[in-house]
Amino acid sequence: MPQHLQGAAVIVCAGRSCFCFGNSLHPARTNLPPAALFAAMPEAHLRGIFSFAKEKQKKEERGEEDMAIYHLEAKVVSRGAGRSAVAASAYLSCSRLYNDYDGIQHDYTKKQGLVWQQMFLPEYAPQEWQDREKLWNAVEEVETAKDSRLAREFVVALPIELNREQQIELLQDFIREQFVSDGMCADAAIHDTDGHNPHAHILLTVRPLDEQGRWQYKTEKEYLCMRNGEERGFTAAEFRAAQNEGWEKQYPYKVGKKKVYMTPSAAEAQGLIRADKHPKSTRYGRQNPISERWNSEEQLVTWRAAWADVTNLYLERAGRAERIDHRSNAARGLDEQPTIHEGVTARALERKGIIADRCEINRQIKADNALLRELKAAVRKLAQAVKNTLPVIAEAMEKLRANMIVFRYQLRHIGRGRQRMKDYIHAVQPNLVRYTELVQEIRGKGKERKSLLAQKKETPLYLIPKQCELSRHIAELTEELEELKSEKDMLLHSLECSDDAGIAAVKKDISTMEAALKKLSQQEEKYTAELNDALQQYADLKTQSAEFDPDELQDARLDLRPAMERSVVDRVQSAYGDKYDYLMMYDSKRDVADILHEETEARSIREHLRQKQQAQQKQNKKNSRDTWER
């Protein structure tokens, strides 16, 4: 049985369904619409039914969602882009490392924000590589080209829902399972400079190791050979066997003024002269199958999914409801609109039930005002018809009470929307400020790096100390720029912006909400005044009703109340449409009951009735005694 109906049972009695709470039976009233069904149920039982949803509503009002942030950025550390593996390692570990390749000492010991670092090696890697300086210098040594790919880097956002120990265990599990077990060496660190943005850098080797701990090739020369008019590619080792099967390499031969590739046997038959000794080969050679897999788009998708899976596993173990999802909105079956057109703020607020669009806010205000005019017209009509009779007074008081429920609902709706907007603006504005700072820092450091590169180019090569100092400074700026760009990417991701252009939409959304807050404040003042006016009219009617028996007046009012409350629900539902909230209506009724001190009055009436009953019993006993004595 659902939690909210525990202690209740549905019983069929006399051909109709009833709810049984405790020892009381109440008609299920299944012929009523949902709103009327709830309005007809006793308040004490409503309290029991709705209590299960209270915590969820409070969580929603705080703007919380069961979705943690997913961010995984993949980069390549390339010498062609001006980076070095040693510098990247020194930066992520906040250490001082010497690069044998270019003779530069990279010192990042003054960098702040490092909270954890660790080296990971596969079983057949040399143990001396636990020293990151030795590992990455070994990488720099084996990669000889000026544009070599030196390492692969991942930057991942760590879930703030986990504590530091859980974050470290999560990262270790991911690295060992996805990278080290596949033969990669990993250098990892967690940074959290401000205490609110924990993220990890994972630096990985891109060249496979053999079982003796030696580097394998990333690509191998592949010769295009011919046999009987068929062309096929062979590596040097493969060609030694293929040669015995009649395959020949192709060389360039002069045919008139042109160079034509053909086999030596074919060229000899035509008496041609070889132009050079370089055989025909594929442009990039044959890629190592392991490297090819590591570099594939499919593997990146696998790693992205694996990060989501292991993160969700740790969130579940920690008893957290939040989850992350690596898939795009389209892949998840959601309607995907470009952020630049819609904006993160409007979209997030719409998911939380907050009216974010200016036109939608105006529409709701218009509907509220129409409802207000309807209520005021009914009160004016009632005031004109009031006569000092108990039924009329009872009806007037119940109508005013119903109006107060509407006003309290409107005030609650406005208050919740205003608070959510304030919370969201408060959360987003610091990110916008930081985004602006990052853009300026990236622009400034980019200009400085460009200037240093030009300066280095103009510096004579024999000025070695000057060249080294410029190279060190350029490398430092390069790593700082990479970190700033990663931070900016994470910030954009948290704002649900696909690129920099989406920030303009976010700023527009914030401006729209700030204007909406002013309108909602005006509406709040209006409904507060209307509620106070209704309270004054209610007090006047209460004074007029003093001449009537309070028990009879209360009975008359309670007879009218269910229909009045059903009417309130219908009118509010009509005005708010799919934004109508049953829980908010329940709370609004409780508010009015507290404002009117109905519980105190009910106790007073019960006490008055008890006293009347006691007096009547005494009188009955006295009458019986007098009759017996006669």
Buried (B, 14 or more C-beta within 10 A) or exposed (E): EEEEBEEBEEEEEEEEEBBBBEEEEBBBBEEBEEBBBBBBBEEEBBEBBBEEBEEEBEEBBEBEEEEBBBBBBBBBBBBEEBBBBBBBBBBBBBBEBEBBBBEBEBBBEEBEBBBBBBBBBBEEBBEEBBEBBBBBBBBBEBBEEEEBBBBBBBBBBBBBBBEEEBBBBBBBBBBEEBBBEBBBBBBBBBBBBEEEBBBBBBBBBBBBBEEEBEBEBBEBBBBBBBEEEEEEBBBEEBBEEBEEEEBBBBBBBEBEEEEBBBBBEBBEEEEBEBBEEEBBBEEEBBBBEBBEBBBEEEBBEEBBBBBBEBBBEBBEEBEBEBBBBBBEEEEEEEEEEEBBEBBBBBBBBBEBBBBBBBEBBEEBBEBBEEBBEBBBEBBEEBEEEBEEEBEBBBBBBBBBBBBBBBBBBBBBBBEBBBBBBBBBBEEBEEBBEBBEEBBEBBEEBBEBBEEBBEEBEEBEEEEEEBBBBBBBBBBBBBBBBBBBBBBBBBBBBBBBBEEEEBBEBBBBBBEBBEEBBEBBEEBBEBBBEBBEBBBEBBEBBBEBBEEBEBEEBBEBBEEBBEBBBBBBBBBBBEBBEEBBBBEBBBBBBBBBBEBBEBEEBEEEBEEBEEEEEEEEEEEEEEEEEEEEEE
